[in-house]
Amino acid sequence: MNFKPLEKSNPREDLTELPALGLGSKAIAEDIRHYFARTLGRDKNCRSTHYPYVALALSLRDRLMDRWKNTRYAYDEQDSRRSYYLSMEFLMGRTLGNAMLNLGITDKTTKALYTLGLELEEIAESEHDAGLGNGGLGRLAACFLDSCATLQLPVKGYGIRYEYGMFRQDIDQGHQIEEPDHWLRDGNPWELERPEYTQRVQFGGRSEFYSDASGKMRVRWVDTHDVLAVPYDIPIPGYKNDTVNTLRLWSADATDVFDLDEFNAGDYTESVAAKNAAENITMVLYPNDASENGKELRLRQQYFLASASLKDVIRDWCRLHGDDFSQFAAKSCFQLNDTHPSISVAELMRLLMDEHGMDWDQAWSITSSSMAYTNHTLLPEALERWSVSLFKQLLPRLLEIIYEINARFMAQVAQRWPGDNERMRRMSIIEEGGDPQIRMAYLAIVGSFSINGVAELHSRLLTEGLFNDFYQLWPERFNNKTNGVTQRRWLAGCNRPLGELLNATIGEGWVCDLPQLKQLIPHAAKAKFRKQWHAVKQQNKQRLADLVEADCGVRFDTEAMFDVQVKRIHEYKRQLLNVLHVIHLYDRIKRGDTDNWTPRCVLIGGKAAPGYQMAKLIIKLVNNVANVVNNDPDVGDKLKLAFLPNYRVSAMEIIAPGTDLSEQISTAGKEASGTGNMKFMMNGAVTIGTLDGANIEIREEAGDDNFFLFGLTAEQVNEQREGYDPQSIIENDEAFSRVMQLLRCGHFSQFEPGLFDPIIGSISSPHDPWMVAADFSSYIEAQQRVSEAYRDQERWTRMSIINSATSGKFSTDRTMLEYNEQIWKLEMVPPLPLNGK
């Protein structure tokens, strides 16, 4: 790609100097007309909602453009310290609503569309979710970017522009069917391609040693197979502050698009093979699956992200500072979002040494002072390892650097613990054996000045367990940063009825200062306010009921309790325990045990990784149980169960406001944090949960009386593993025995005998790591307390208000301020003023 700089006849002329666009409804309507008719070429016969949506998106993007430019100019002028957030996933969802909210023009846009005979809600449905993530990790990254822009922190996100996002989930006869999510099929009007910043990423090849001009021995990586990384920028607006930060997503392209010789020889397939191979790198988002370890394409994606992003940061550094890297570490911080981008440690070393002439000590000083690592898992199997043989084939120069990092690190360990060979074996970045593996989390720890978990319990368990050896060596590097969510999207944006009630009651300050919600606490005692709160909840429950009926064909009664568990399907999240409770309630109804009954509508949703057979079988069980329960006339409206297909961000924006009971029932010690629990709490749902992840802190904030606690603690889980006898637990619990009998006799699989035997075996196994049977009785008892509380609607409404009022801690604004104060140490930088303001 050849982009020559523009030679200006008048050196003082600036092509970007334009008056700021108006934010009034009339100006917005005029621009929508312009884009619809002149740019998109549509006329009055066009009946599609897609083109008005694109016209609206382009109109709003125009209004972000000057703010975006002025934000970058301000960062350059102040030569500010910056942070770069590297993440393999960014689950952005839809952009339109967030852009309107943060520009402060939702009502004006609604009015502009109305004057054109259009409805905002209908137009908004035309936007595809940007599903560039599997769940919490990617959604957290999106929330982080929103808060950084609102706090005016110079933070830039780097990710991958997957052509196909998280698969679309269909349900066929109860089974999950995966369909490709081609979210870009209609284009993305919010992104801006920046081919002038394309980077070249190397694979394969070999290392070549040579002497430089001063006689020093150097290394260069040669005979490589290169791929181009083309950047696409997405604006990230702050809330009503004119700051617009950047999310840069990389798309892979071939260096040689077309091999004319192969084509002329008659082989069309081979002529485009290089292009296809290159583009495959960013074609598909990997599902969250432990089996991804060892898959070459996944390693290619990780290195592609790291190399392109680091080269881009260095390019920008050299634009401002030339080849002087003396202040690079003082001005730059790379936050590694989980283990996926940990190859960045070795890649930054390579770039500084091989391409910028530094010796090892200089490069290591910069690298280890600018890398920070966030761990998101307590599951050892999720800590990535890559075989040395695959690294040698794909990234030979990086392998040499990793071996050198490890050799120097092992010397440090030996100095600290002389003769402790077992500890050295445990701590080595290279796990020796028949097929040596590189422990990527260890590489991230060794190369980072900060290592954090994402909830208080998670961070403590990391230092006591998985990373205890490293904690003993470097206790000062470890810290906690409890996750959060952005209240702009997850309350102000998705729950406008509640937002309006909050504004009328306590003012609008909570949108940027969520702890102000504590002002609601006295109002919980006022009958009039409780009535208003309840009316808002009923309105939101109706929206959710409409979604469930449309997507599941099941009718939910809004007077019933809406009991919801939506998240990735995984055994540790224990959707299975939830289903067992539904079977228990069904059994009670069938036996006539319905005195003081609380009608309940249970909603479960989430995707199972395509290769995770047990998770997919749990989805099938949910659907089979739903089919029996919902079609039994004895059950009627006492109990409903639905599985929501294709759970996604835009669905959660309807689900969270309409939920009464939030199910956060993971095995204690397994969930790092959770963020769905925070979204529900913020919107006034009451949590039933274990002492796991951020549940502990949610309970601390809301109070014991406003949280339904059950189950073993993390310590008790570990204590009970030895001698765990689930069969005895089942036999000694009459309710549990009846539930298991209904499963064993095939009541929910009458035409599919033996289908659920693996689930029955898992529950009954003494080796069940998720301890489902151990927590069953406590869960059932807690659910009975839930039912009793819900029957007292005044009490439940007070609990709902208190949960929302005490959710202030769980804003990513607080999380980002903690990252900044303790890790990044950035200054808040306002943008330059808009022209004409």
C-alpha positions in Angstrom: 0.0 0.0 0.0 1.5 3.3 -1.0 0.0 6.4 0.6 2.0 9.5 -0.3 1.7 12.6 1.9 -0.3 15.5 0.5 1.8 18.3 -0.8 0.0 21.5 0.1 0.2 24.7 -2.0 -0.6 26.7 1.1 1.3 25.2 4.1 -1.1 26.9 6.6 -4.2 25.3 5.1 -5.7 22.6 7.2 -8.2 20.4 5.4 -9.7 19.3 8.8 -10.7 22.8 10.0 -14.5 22.7 9.7 -17.2 24.2 11.9 -18.6 21.8 14.5 -21.8 20.1 13.4 -25.0 20.9 15.2 -26.5 18.5 17.7 -30.1 19.7 17.2 -32.8 17.5 15.7 -33.1 19.7 12.6 -29.4 19.4 11.8 -29.4 15.7 12.4 -32.5 15.2 10.2 -30.9 17.1 7.4 -27.8 14.9 7.5 -29.8 11.8 7.6 -31.6 12.9 4.4 -28.2 13.8 2.8 -26.7 10.4 3.5 -29.8 8.4 2.6 -30.3 10.2 -0.8 -26.8 11.2 -1.9 -24.3 8.9 -0.3 -26.4 5.7 -0.2 -28.4 6.6 -3.3 -31.8 5.5 -2.0 -35.1 7.1 -2.9 -38.7 7.1 -1.6 -39.3 3.6 -2.8 -36.8 2.1 -0.4 -38.6 0.2 2.3 -35.6 -1.3 4.1 -34.7 -0.1 7.6 -31.0 -0.8 6.9 -30.4 2.3 4.8 -32.0 4.8 7.2 -29.9 3.1 10.0 -26.7 3.6 8.0 -27.6 7.2 7.2 -28.2 7.8 10.9 -24.9 6.1 11.9 -22.9 8.2 9.4 -24.6 11.4 10.6 -23.7 10.6 14.2 -20.2 9.4 13.3 -19.6 12.8 11.7 -20.4 14.4 15.0 -17.9 12.2 16.7 -15.2 12.9 14.1 -14.0 16.4 15.2 -14.1 15.3 18.9 -12.1 12.2 18.0 -9.5 14.3 16.2 -9.3 16.9 18.9 -8.8 14.2 21.5 -5.8 12.8 19.7 -4.4 16.3 19.2 -4.7 17.0 23.0 -2.8 13.7 23.8 0.0 14.7 21.4 0.3 18.2 22.6 0.6 17.2 26.2 2.9 14.3 25.3 0.8 12.4 27.9 1.6 9.0 29.3 -0.7 6.5 27.6 -2.1 3.1 28.3 -2.8 0.4 25.6 -5.4 -2.2 26.4 -4.6 -5.4 24.5 -7.4 -7.9 24.3 -8.3 -10.8 22.0 -12.0 -10.0 22.7 -14.1 -6.8 22.6 -17.8 -7.7 23.0 -19.1 -4.2 21.9 -22.7 -5.1 21.1 -24.5 -2.3 19.3 -23.0 1.2 18.9 -25.9 3.4 18.0 -27.6 3.7 21.4 -24.3 4.2 23.2 -23.2 7.0 20.7 -26.5 8.9 21.1 -26.4 8.5 24.9 -22.8 9.7 25.3 -23.4 12.6 22.9 -26.5 13.5 24.9 -28.8 13.5 21.8 -31.0 10.4 22.3 -34.2 12.5 22.4 -33.1 14.9 19.7 -32.3 11.9 17.4 -35.7 10.4 18.2 -37.3 13.7 17.2 -35.2 13.9 14.0 -36.3 10.4 12.9 -39.9 11.2 13.8 -39.9 14.2 11.5 -38.7 11.8 8.7 -41.5 9.3 9.5 -39.1 6.8 11.2 -39.1 5.1 14.6 -35.8 4.9 16.5 -36.5 1.5 18.0 -37.2 0.0 14.6 -34.1 1.6 13.1 -31.9 0.5 16.0 -32.9 -3.2 15.4 -31.1 -3.0 12.0 -27.7 -2.9 13.7 -25.9 -6.2 14.1 -24.3 -6.9 17.5 -20.5 -6.6 17.2 -20.0 -10.0 18.8 -16.2 -10.0 19.0 -16.0 -11.9 22.2 -17.3 -15.0 24.0 -18.7 -13.4 27.2 -17.5 -11.6 30.3 -13.9 -11.0 29.2 -14.9 -9.2 26.0 -17.8 -7.3 27.5 -15.5 -6.2 30.4 -13.0 -4.8 27.8 -15.9 -2.8 26.2 -17.0 -1.4 29.5 -13.4 -0.5 30.3 -13.1 1.6 27.2 -16.3 3.5 27.9 -15.2 4.4 31.4 -11.7 5.5 30.2 -13.2 7.9 27.7 -15.7 9.2 30.2 -12.8 9.7 32.7 -10.7 11.3 29.9 -7.9 8.9 30.3 -5.5 8.5 27.3 -6.3 4.8 26.7 -6.3 3.0 23.4 -7.8 -0.4 22.8 -6.3 -3.0 20.5 -8.1 -6.1 19.2 -8.9 -8.2 16.2 -11.6 -7.4 13.6 -13.0 -10.9 13.3 -15.0 -11.3 10.1 -17.2 -13.8 11.9 -18.0 -13.0 15.5 -19.3 -15.3 18.2 -21.4 -17.9 16.5 -25.2 -17.4 16.2 -26.9 -20.1 18.3 -30.1 -21.8 17.1 -32.0 -24.4 19.0 -33.3 -27.4 17.0 -35.3 -30.0 19.0 -33.5 -28.8 22.1 -30.0 -29.1 20.6 -27.6 -26.2 20.1 -26.9 -25.6 16.5 -24.0 -23.2 15.6 -24.5 -20.8 12.7 -21.9 -18.3 11.5 -22.2 -14.8 12.7 -21.3 -12.7 9.7 -21.8 -9.5 11.5 -19.9 -7.5 8.8 -22.0 -8.7 5.9 -23.7 -5.3 5.6 -20.6 -3.4 6.5 -19.9 -1.4 9.7 -20.6 2.3 9.3 -19.0 3.1 12.7 -15.5 2.0 11.6 -12.8 3.9 9.8 -10.2 2.0 7.8 -6.7 3.4 8.3 -4.6 1.6 5.6 -1.8 4.1 6.0 -1.0 2.5 9.4 -0.8 -1.0 8.0 1.8 -3.2 9.8 3.7 -6.3 8.6 3.6 -9.3 10.8 6.1 -12.1 10.4 5.8 -15.9 10.8 8.1 -18.8 10.2 11.6 -18.1 8.8 14.8 -18.3 10.8 17.2 -16.1 12.9 20.3 -14.7 11.2 23.2 -13.3 13.2 25.2 -10.4 11.9 27.5 -7.6 13.1 26.1 -4.1 12.9 28.1 -0.9 11.9 29.6 -0.7 15.4 30.7 -4.3 15.4 28.0 -5.5 17.9 26.4 -8.9 17.3 22.8 -8.5 16.2 19.9 -10.8 15.2 17.4 -10.4 12.4 14.4 -12.6 11.6 14.6 -13.6 7.9 12.9 -15.7 5.2 9.6 -15.1 6.9 6.1 -15.5 5.6 4.5 -12.1 6.2 0.9 -11.0 6.7 -0.4 -7.5 6.6 -2.3 -6.1 9.5 -4.8 -3.4 8.3 -6.2 -1.2 11.1 -9.9 -0.3 11.4 -10.7 2.4 14.1 -13.9 2.6 16.1 -14.7 5.8 18.1 -15.2 5.3 21.8 -17.1 8.5 23.1 -17.0 9.6 26.7 -20.2 10.7 28.3 -21.0 14.3 27.3 -17.4 15.4 27.6 -16.3 15.7 23.9 -13.6 13.0 24.5 -13.5 10.2 21.9 -10.9 7.5 22.4 -10.0 4.8 19.9 -10.5 1.0 19.6 -8.2 -0.2 16.8 -9.1 -3.6 15.4 -6.7 -5.4 13.0 -7.7 -7.2 9.9 -5.3 -9.6 8.1 -4.5 -9.3 4.5 -2.0 -10.9 2.1 1.2 -9.1 1.1 0.8 -10.4 -2.5 -2.9 -10.5 -3.2 -2.7 -12.5 -6.4 -0.1 -14.8 -8.0 -0.3 -14.0 -11.7 2.1 -16.8 -12.7 -0.1 -19.5 -11.0 -3.2 -18.0 -12.6 -1.6 -18.0 -16.0 -0.6 -21.6 -15.5 -4.2 -22.4 -15.0 -4.3 -22.9 -11.3 -6.7 -20.4 -9.9 -6.9 -22.0 -6.5 -3.2 -21.7 -5.9 -3.1 -18.2 -7.3 -5.2 -16.9 -4.4 -3.9 -19.4 -1.7 -1.7 -16.9 -0.1 -4.4 -14.3 0.2 -6.8 -16.9 1.7 -4.3 -18.2 4.2 -3.5 -14.6 5.4 -7.2 -13.6 5.7 -7.9 -16.8 7.7 -6.1 -15.3 10.7 -8.9 -12.8 11.4 -11.7 -14.8 9.8 -13.3 -16.3 13.0 -13.4 -15.6 16.7 -12.4 -18.7 18.5 -15.1 -20.0 20.9 -14.0 -20.1 24.5 -12.9 -23.7 24.6 -10.0 -25.3 26.5 -9.3 -27.4 23.3 -8.1 -24.2 21.6 -4.7 -24.9 23.2 -2.4 -26.2 20.6 -4.4 -24.9 17.7 -2.0 -23.2 15.4 -4.5 -20.6 14.1 -5.1 -19.4 17.7 -1.4 -18.8 18.3 -1.2 -17.0 15.0 -4.1 -14.7 16.1 -2.4 -14.0 19.4 0.9 -13.1 17.8 -0.8 -11.1 15.1 -2.6 -8.9 17.6 0.5 -8.4 19.8 3.0 -7.7 16.9 0.7 -5.4 15.0 -0.3 -3.4 18.1 3.2 -3.1 19.5 4.6 -2.0 16.1 1.8 0.5 15.9 2.6 2.0 19.3 6.3 2.2 18.5 5.4 3.8 15.1 3.4 6.5 17.0 6.2 6.9 19.5 8.8 7.5 16.8 6.5 10.1 15.2 6.6 12.1 18.4 10.0 11.3 19.8 12.2 10.0 17.0 14.4 7.0 17.9 14.8 8.2 21.5 13.3 5.5 23.8 14.7 6.9 27.0 11.2 7.9 28.2 9.2 5.0 26.5 8.5 3.1 29.7 7.7 6.3 31.6 5.1 7.3 28.9 3.7 3.8 28.0 1.8 1.0 29.7 0.5 -2.1 28.1 -2.4 -3.9 29.9 -2.6 -7.5 28.9 -6.3 -8.6 29.2 -5.8 -12.2 30.3 -3.1 -14.6 29.1 -3.9 -14.4 25.4 -1.7 -11.3 24.6 1.2 -12.5 26.8 3.4 -13.1 23.8 3.7 -9.3 23.8 6.5 -9.6 26.4 8.7 -11.4 24.0 7.6 -9.4 21.0 8.5 -6.0 22.6 11.9 -7.4 23.5 12.4 -8.5 19.9 11.3 -5.1 18.5 13.5 -3.1 20.9 16.6 -5.3 20.3 16.4 -6.4 16.7 14.8 -3.4 15.1 15.9 -0.6 17.4 19.4 -1.7 18.4 19.1 -2.1 22.1 21.0 -4.5 24.2 19.2 -7.1 26.4 19.3 -5.1 29.7 18.0 -1.9 28.1 15.1 -3.8 26.3 14.2 -5.8 29.4 14.2 -2.6 31.6 11.7 -1.0 29.2 9.6 -4.2 28.7 9.3 -5.2 32.4 8.5 -1.6 33.4 5.7 -1.2 30.8 3.8 -4.5 30.8 0.9 -5.2 33.2 -1.1 -8.5 33.4 -4.7 -9.1 34.3 -5.6 -12.7 35.1 -9.2 -13.7 34.6 -9.4 -17.4 35.6 -8.9 -19.8 38.5 -9.2 -22.8 36.2 -5.6 -24.2 35.6 -6.7 -25.7 32.3 -7.5 -22.2 31.0 -3.9 -21.0 31.5 -2.6 -21.3 28.0 0.4 -23.4 27.1 2.0 -23.8 23.7 4.3 -26.5 22.6 7.9 -25.6 22.0 7.8 -27.4 18.6 4.9 -25.2 17.4 6.7 -22.1 18.5 9.8 -23.2 16.8 7.9 -23.7 13.5 5.8 -20.5 13.7 7.8 -18.0 15.8 11.4 -19.2 16.0 12.9 -15.8 16.9 10.3 -15.4 19.8 11.2 -18.9 21.1 14.9 -17.9 21.4 13.9 -14.8 23.4 11.6 -16.7 25.7 14.3 -19.2 26.4 16.7 -16.4 27.3 14.0 -14.7 29.5 13.5 -18.0 31.3 17.3 -18.7 31.8 17.7 -15.3 33.4 14.6 -15.8 35.5 15.7 -19.2 36.7 19.0 -17.6 37.9 16.9 -15.2 40.0 14.9 -18.1 41.5 18.1 -20.0 42.2 19.5 -17.0 44.0 16.4 -16.6 46.1 16.0 -20.3 46.9 19.4 -22.0 46.5 19.1 -25.7 45.6 15.3 -25.8 45.5 15.1 -27.6 42.2 11.5 -28.6 42.7 10.5 -24.9 43.0 12.6 -24.1 39.9 10.7 -26.8 38.0 7.4 -25.4 39.1 8.2 -21.8 38.2 10.0 -22.3 34.9 8.3 -20.7 31.9 9.3 -23.8 30.0 7.5 -26.9 31.3 9.9 -29.8 30.5 8.8 -33.2 29.4 8.3 -35.4 26.3 6.6 -32.4 24.6 8.0 -29.3 26.3 5.4 -26.5 26.8 5.6 -22.7 27.2 3.5 -21.5 30.1 2.2 -18.2 28.8 0.8 -17.0 32.1 4.3 -17.3 33.6 5.8 -15.4 30.8 3.3 -12.6 31.5 4.1 -12.6 35.2 7.8 -12.6 34.7 7.6 -9.7 32.2 5.1 -7.5 34.1 5.4 -5.0 36.9 1.8 -5.5 37.9 -0.3 -8.7 38.2 -3.9 -8.4 39.2 -7.0 -10.5 39.8 -10.5 -9.2 39.2 -12.3 -9.7 42.6 -11.0 -9.8 46.1 -11.5 -13.6 46.5 -10.0 -14.3 43.1 -6.9 -12.2 43.8 -6.4 -13.9 47.1 -6.8 -17.4 45.7 -4.3 -16.5 42.9 -1.6 -15.6 45.5 -2.5 -18.6 47.7 -2.7 -21.1 44.9 -2.0 -20.8 41.2 0.7 -18.1 41.5 1.9 -18.6 45.1 5.5 -19.2 44.1 5.6 -15.9 42.2 3.8 -14.1 45.0 6.5 -15.2 47.4 9.2 -13.9 45.1 7.4 -10.6 44.2 4.6 -9.8 46.6 4.6 -6.1 45.6 3.6 -6.9 42.1 0.3 -8.5 43.0 -2.9 -6.5 43.5 -6.7 -6.7 43.1 -8.9 -4.8 40.8 -12.5 -5.8 41.3 -14.4 -5.7 37.9 -17.3 -3.4 37.1 -19.7 -2.5 34.3 -20.5 0.8 32.8 -23.7 2.3 34.1 -24.1 4.3 30.9 -24.9 1.2 28.9 -26.2 -1.0 31.7 -28.6 1.4 33.4 -28.9 4.7 31.6 -28.9 3.2 28.1 -30.8 -0.1 28.6 -33.3 0.9 31.3 -34.6 4.4 30.4 -37.8 4.1 32.5 -35.6 3.5 35.6 -33.1 6.1 34.6 -35.9 8.7 34.4 -37.2 7.7 37.8 -33.7 8.0 39.2 -33.2 11.4 37.6 -36.4 12.7 39.0 -35.6 11.4 42.5 -31.9 12.1 43.0 -30.7 14.0 39.9 -28.5 12.9 37.0 -25.2 12.8 38.8 -25.2 9.0 39.1 -24.6 8.6 35.4 -20.9 9.6 36.0 -20.8 8.9 39.7 -22.7 5.7 40.5 -22.2 5.8 44.3 -24.7 8.7 44.2 -27.4 5.9 44.0 -27.0 5.6 47.8 -29.3 8.6 47.9 -32.1 6.1 47.1 -31.8 4.3 50.4 -34.2 6.5 52.4 -36.7 6.3 49.5 -36.9 2.6 49.9 -39.0 3.3 53.0 -41.5 5.4 51.1 -44.6 3.7 49.9 -45.1 6.1 47.0 -41.6 5.6 45.7 -41.9 1.8 46.0 -45.0 1.9 43.9 -43.2 3.9 41.2 -40.2 1.5 41.4 -42.5 -1.5 41.1 -44.3 0.1 38.1 -41.0 0.5 36.3 -40.1 -3.1 37.0 -43.4 -4.3 35.6 -42.9 -2.3 32.5 -39.4 -3.8 32.0 -40.8 -7.3 32.7 -43.3 -6.8 29.9 -40.5 -6.0 27.5 -38.7 -9.2 28.6 -41.8 -11.3 28.4 -42.3 -10.1 24.8 -38.7 -11.1 24.0 -39.2 -14.6 25.5 -42.5 -15.1 23.7 -41.0 -14.0 20.4 -37.8 -16.0 20.7 -38.9 -19.0 22.7 -42.7 -19.3 22.1 -43.2 -19.4 25.9 -45.5 -16.8 27.6 -44.3 -15.4 30.9 -46.8 -13.8 33.3 -45.4 -10.5 34.5 -46.9 -11.1 38.0 -44.7 -14.1 38.5 -41.1 -14.0 39.7 -38.7 -13.7 36.8 -35.8 -16.0 37.8 -32.9 -15.6 35.3 -29.5 -17.2 34.6 -27.8 -16.0 31.4 -24.1 -16.5 30.8 -21.8 -18.9 29.0 -22.8 -22.5 29.5 -20.2 -24.2 31.7 -20.3 -26.8 34.4 -18.7 -24.5 36.9 -21.4 -21.9 36.4 -23.8 -24.7 37.3 -26.8 -24.1 35.1 -27.3 -27.8 36.0 -28.1 -26.9 39.6 -30.7 -24.4 38.4 -32.4 -27.1 36.2 -32.4 -29.5 39.2 -34.3 -26.9 41.2 -36.9 -26.5 38.3 -37.4 -30.3 38.3 -37.8 -30.1 42.1 -40.6 -27.4 41.7 -42.2 -29.5 39.0 -42.2 -32.6 41.2 -43.8 -30.6 44.1 -46.6 -29.4 41.7 -47.2 -32.9 40.5 -47.5 -34.1 44.1 -49.9 -31.3 45.0 -47.4 -29.6 47.3 -48.5 -26.1 46.3 -49.6 -24.3 49.5 -48.4 -20.7 49.5 -47.0 -21.2 46.0 -45.0 -18.4 44.4 -45.4 -18.5 40.6 -42.0 -18.5 38.9 -40.8 -18.0 35.3 -37.3 -19.3 34.9 -35.1 -18.1 32.0 -31.8 -19.7 31.1 -29.6 -18.5 28.2 -26.1 -18.8 27.0 -23.8 -20.5 24.4 -21.8 -23.6 24.8 -18.4 -23.9 23.1 -19.0 -26.1 20.0 -16.6 -28.8 21.3 -17.9 -28.8 24.9 -20.3 -31.8 24.8 -21.4 -31.7 28.4 -22.4 -28.0 28.2 -24.4 -28.8 25.0 -26.1 -31.7 26.8 -27.1 -29.3 29.6 -28.7 -27.1 27.0 -30.6 -30.1 25.7 -31.7 -31.0 29.3 -33.0 -27.4 29.9 -35.0 -27.6 26.7 -36.4 -31.0 27.4 -37.4 -30.1 30.9 -39.0 -26.9 29.5 -41.0 -28.9 27.0 -42.4 -31.1 29.8 -43.1 -28.3 32.3 -44.6 -25.9 29.9 -47.0 -28.4 28.4 -48.3 -30.0 31.6 -51.8 -28.7 32.4 -51.2 -29.5 36.1 -48.4 -27.0 36.1 -50.1 -24.1 34.3 -48.8 -20.7 35.3 -47.3 -21.9 38.5 -44.0 -22.6 36.7 -42.5 -21.8 33.3 -39.0 -22.5 31.9 -37.5 -21.1 28.7 -34.1 -21.4 27.1 -33.3 -18.1 25.3 -31.4 -18.8 22.0 -28.5 -16.7 20.9 -27.9 -14.8 24.1 -26.1 -11.6 23.2 -25.4 -8.0 24.4 -28.6 -6.5 22.9 -30.7 -9.3 24.5 -29.1 -8.6 27.9 -30.1 -5.0 27.5 -33.7 -6.2 27.8 -33.1 -9.1 30.2 -31.2 -7.2 33.0 -34.0 -4.5 33.6 -36.7 -7.2 33.6 -35.2 -9.6 36.0 -36.3 -10.2 39.6 -33.9 -12.9 40.7 -30.3 -13.1 39.5 -28.8 -16.6 39.6 -25.0 -16.4 40.4 -24.6 -20.0 41.6 -21.1 -21.0 40.5 -19.0 -23.5 42.5 -17.2 -21.3 45.1 -13.6 -20.7 44.1 -14.2 -21.1 40.4 -15.7 -17.8 39.1 -13.0 -15.1 38.9 -15.5 -12.2 39.3 -18.6 -12.2 37.1 -20.0 -9.0 35.6 -23.6 -10.2 34.8 -24.2 -10.2 38.6 -23.4 -6.5 38.6 -25.7 -5.6 35.7 -28.6 -7.4 37.4 -27.9 -5.7 40.7 -27.6 -2.3 39.1 -31.1 -2.8 37.6 -32.7 -3.8 40.9 -32.5 -7.6 40.7 -31.9 -9.5 43.9 -29.1 -12.1 43.9 -29.1 -15.7 44.9 -25.5 -16.9 45.0 -22.5 -18.6 46.5 -19.6 -16.8 48.1 -17.7 -16.8 44.8 -16.1 -14.1 42.7 -17.7 -10.6 43.1 -20.8 -12.1 44.8 -18.9 -11.7 48.0 -18.5 -8.0 47.5 -22.1 -7.6 46.2 -23.3 -9.1 49.4 -21.1 -6.9 51.5 -22.5 -3.8 49.7 -26.2 -4.8 49.7 -26.2 -6.5 53.1 -27.1 -10.0 54.2 -30.8 -9.2 54.2 -30.8 -8.3 50.5 -28.9 -11.3 49.2 -29.8 -15.0 49.3 -26.7 -16.9 50.2 -26.2 -20.7 49.9 -23.6 -23.3 49.4 -20.1 -24.2 50.5 -17.3 -21.6 50.6 -14.2 -22.0 48.5 -12.3 -23.4 51.6 -15.1 -25.9 52.4 -15.2 -27.1 48.7 -11.5 -28.0 49.0 -12.0 -29.6 52.4 -14.9 -31.8 51.2 -13.2 -33.1 48.0 -11.6 -35.9 49.9 -14.2 -38.3 50.9 -16.9 -36.6 48.8 -19.9 -39.0 48.4 -22.7 -37.5 46.3 -24.6 -40.8 46.1 -24.9 -40.8 49.9 -26.1 -37.2 49.8 -28.8 -38.1 47.2 -30.0 -41.1 49.1 -30.3 -39.2 52.4 -32.3 -36.3 50.8 -35.9 -37.2 49.9 -36.4 -34.2 47.5 -33.0 -34.8 45.8 -33.8 -38.5 45.4 -37.1 -37.7 43.6 -35.4 -35.3 41.3 -32.7 -37.8 40.4 -35.3 -40.5 39.9 -37.2 -38.4 37.4 -33.9 -38.0 35.5 -32.9 -41.7 35.7 -36.3 -43.0 34.6 -36.2 -41.0 31.5 -39.1 -38.7 32.2 -37.5 -35.9 30.4 -36.1 -38.1 27.6 -38.9 -40.5 26.9 -38.0 -40.8 23.2 -34.3 -40.6 23.8 -33.4 -43.3 26.3 -30.1 -42.9 28.1 -29.6 -39.4 26.7 -28.9 -37.8 30.1 -26.8 -40.6 31.6 -23.6 -38.5 31.4 -25.3 -35.8 33.5 -26.6 -38.3 36.0 -23.1 -39.8 36.2 -21.5 -36.4 36.7 -23.8 -35.4 39.6 -23.3 -38.8 41.2 -19.5 -39.0 40.8 -17.3 -38.5 43.8 -14.9 -36.8 41.4 -17.4 -34.1 40.3 -15.2 -31.0 40.6 -18.3 -28.7 40.6 -19.9 -30.2 43.7 -23.5 -30.0 42.4 -24.8 -32.6 44.9 -23.0 -31.0 47.9 -24.9 -27.6 47.3 -28.3 -29.0 46.2 -30.0 -29.0 49.6 -28.7 -25.5 50.6 -29.8 -24.2 47.2 -33.3 -25.5 47.5 -33.6 -24.0 51.0 -32.4 -20.6 49.8 -34.9 -20.8 46.9 -37.7 -21.4 49.4 -36.6 -18.2 51.2 -36.7 -16.4 47.8 -40.2 -17.6 47.2 -41.4 -16.4 50.7 -39.7 -13.0 50.2 -41.3 -12.5 46.7 -44.8 -13.1 48.0 -44.3 -10.0 50.2 -44.1 -7.5 47.3 -43.4 -4.5 49.5 -40.5 -6.3 51.1 -39.2 -7.5 47.7 -39.4 -4.0 46.2 -37.4 -2.6 49.1 -34.8 -5.3 48.5 -34.7 -4.4 44.8 -34.2 -0.7 45.6 -31.4 -1.4 48.1 -29.6 -3.6 45.6 -29.6 -0.9 43.0 -28.8 1.8 45.6 -25.7 -0.1 46.8 -24.3 -1.0 43.4 -22.1 2.1 43.1 -18.9 0.1 43.7 -19.5 -2.0 40.6 -19.1 0.8 38.1 -16.1 0.4 35.8 -15.5 4.1 36.5 -14.3 3.0 40.0 -12.4 0.1 38.4 -10.6 2.3 35.9 -9.7 4.9 38.5 -8.1 2.1 40.6 -6.2 0.8 37.5 -5.0 4.3 36.9 -4.1 5.3 40.4 -2.2 2.1 41.1 -0.9 0.8 37.7 -1.2 3.2 34.8 -0.7 6.6 36.5 -2.1 8.6 33.6 -3.2 12.2 33.7 -6.8 13.1 32.7 -6.5 15.0 29.4 -9.5 17.0 28.1 -9.8 17.3 24.3 -9.0 20.5 22.4 -12.1 22.8 22.0 -14.3 22.2 19.0 -14.1 24.8 16.2 -17.1 27.1 16.7 -17.7 26.2 20.4 
